[in-house]
Amino acid sequence: MVLVVGVILTAIGIVLLLNLGGAADLAMKRVTSQPLGELPPGFAANRRGFNIYATLVLAIGVFALGLALAGWYVPIGTSLMVLGGITFAGASVIAIAGELETYRALKR
């Protein structure tokens, strides 16, 4: 089951990052650039922010793949988990900074 989740999340992350079939454009138009009640669109409403969030999805997928593969082949599974974890941590820092930048720009 973890393998299936990892494959699905990795595939979604790749599709969104590469904008295959216009998936990223559609998601930005229909979801991330729409206001949430009283909240205006945030960091994911622009291409840079959307790519960071797509990278977070991809990192979670890679981590899940590593978790699933660690039972069969420990070196590859562990490497994927470390890669996914480091990528997630780095992209999270960038996403938080981007959200703060967007929030401060809206307050002006």
Secondary structure by P-SEA (a helix, b strand, c coil): caaaaaaaaaaaaaaaaacccaaaaaaaacccccccccccccccccaaaaaaaaaaaaaaaaaaaaaaacccccaaaaaaaaaaaaaaaaaaaaaaaaaaaaaaaaac
